[in-house]
Structure formats: C-alpha cells, structure tokens
Amino acid sequence: MRIAIIYYSGTGNTELMASYIANGARTNGATVDVIPISQCDPTCLESYDRFAFGCPASAQEDLEEIEFLPYYEKLEAQLGKKVVALFGSYSWGNQEWMDKWNQRVVDKRLVLFEKGLAIQDEPTQEKQTCTEFGKRFAAYNP
C-alpha cells in the first residue's frame, strides 16, 4: 500500500498532523510519502494507492485558496476510486471548513475515508488521535 500525504501548513500544525498520520500508517505496513503541496508533482496519482490531503481552515472557514486549493482541484477530478482522507487544523470556529470539504468529496463521488480529522490549534495533545487515524487509513478496506 502506497500512501501520499499531501498538505499545506501555514503555522506548522497541519504539517505536524501529517507526520503523526504518516507514522500511524507506517505501523500498519504502508509505504508513506509526506509531501508539502508546493513540492508535489501533479502526476503523482499514478504512484500511489491512497491520498490524505491536509489543509488548515482559512479565516473564512474555507480551504486555503492561494496554494492548496488550485492544486487540489486539479487532482480531485482525477482521483476516481482512490481512497481519500482529509485532515487539518483550525484556530477558531466550528470546523465548518472540514464539514464543507467532506461534503465536497462526497458530492464529487470520491471514496471518502471516515469524516475528516480536524484538530484545534497545535496537535500535540492529539498525537495519538492522529496516529490512530493513520493506522485506520492504511488498514481501511472499502
């Protein structure tokens, strides 16, 4: 099982979540690459079986629009039946951005793994939550 964890992180919180999720997936035998969105090659779809996308909430409770969203939209149309996980951090609000992102994936008829994982602020206290999310993602059999 090859998993790409592709993320954007403004403060480092979503990046930290990505590393915890990757560690969990690796404990279940997955080969995992953690890739900042700015370094991701758009042809990566061919190389991986599953994708976890991470993006923090913007101030408007949306996905980050400058760097993350344009790239994600390009991939989204090509994901087909690949399993997709979502995660990200937020500082305030009520996780509305994650709810909208989950619904977007469902509306596009992609294979969504669980409900996206949203963690408020720094995920240090939720390290185990992120690790378990990664373990389940690697073991998931749709």
N, C-alpha and C positions, 0 to 999 in steps of 0.2 A: 504494500500500500504506500503510495507516494502522495504526500500532502504538501500543498503550498499554503503558507500563512502569509497573506499579503496585507499590509497595514499602512496606515498613515497615523502619525502621532505628533500632536502639537506640543504637548508638555512632557511626553515620555511615559504617561500612564498606559496608553494603548499599546505602546511598544513593550512595556513590562508584561502586560496581559498576554501579548503574542508569545513571549518567551516561556511563560508559565504553561500556556496551552500546548506549545510545542513539546515541552518536557513531558507533559501528560501523554500526548500522542505517541511519543517515542517509547514510553514504558509499555505501550501496547504493541510494540513492534513496527510502528510506522516509520518510514523514512520521511523526514520533515525538513523543509527549507523555509526559513523565516526571511521574508523579503520586504524591505521598505517599498512602498508604491513607486517612489522615484527611481528605483533601481530594477523594476520589474519589466521584463520583456513581454510585450503583448502576445507573443507566440507561445507563451508558457502553457497554454491549455493542453497541448499535445503531451507534455511531460508529466502531468500529474493526474491522479485519480480523483482527488478531492481538493476543495479550496475552502479556507477560512479567511474571511475578509474582516479587517478591523478598522474602525473609524470612530473617533470621538464625536460627540454631539457638538454642533456649532452653536453659536449664540442664539440662532433662530430655531434650535431644535431640529436641524437637518444634518445631512451628511456634509462634510467639508467639500466646498464647491470648486475650489481652485485646482487642487492637486488630485484629490481622491476621486471625486465623482466623475470627471471626464474619462478617466481610465476604467473605473468600474463599469460605466455604461458600455464601453467597448467590449469588455469581457462578458458582461451579463447576457448579451444577445447570442453568445456562442457557447454558453455553459451546458446547454442541453440537459442531459440526465445526470450530470455530475453532482455529487452531494456538496451542498454549500452550508457553511456555518458562518454566523455573524457574531461580532463582539465589538465592544468599545467602552470607553469611559465617558463620564459626564460630570460636570461640576454642580449643576443646579437643574431644576426642572423635574419632570416625572417620567423620564425615559421615552418621551413621545417620539424622538428620532428613531429609536430602536423599534418601537411599535410600527412606525411607518415603513421602516426598512424591511421588517419581517413581512408586512403586507405586500410590499413591492415584489419581494421574491415569490410569494405565493401567487400574486397576480400574473407574474411572468411564467408561471408553471414550472419553476425550478424546484429541485429537490432540497427542501429546507431541513437542516438538522436542528431539531428542537427549536425553542424560541431563542433569539439572540441573547447573548450574555452581556448585560450592561452592569458596570460597576461604577459607583460614585467615587470620584477623586482617585487617589493613589490606591492601587490594588494590593498593597502589602498585606492587609488583613485577610484578603480574599485569595491568597496564593493557592490554597487548597481547592477552592471553588473553581479557579481557572484550570488547575491541573486535572481535576476530575472531568471538567468539560472536554479537555483534550483527550483524555482516556476514552470517554464515551464516543467522541467524534471518530477516533481511529477504529473503534470496535463496532460502530453503527453498521447495521445491515438492513438497508431499506427494503 
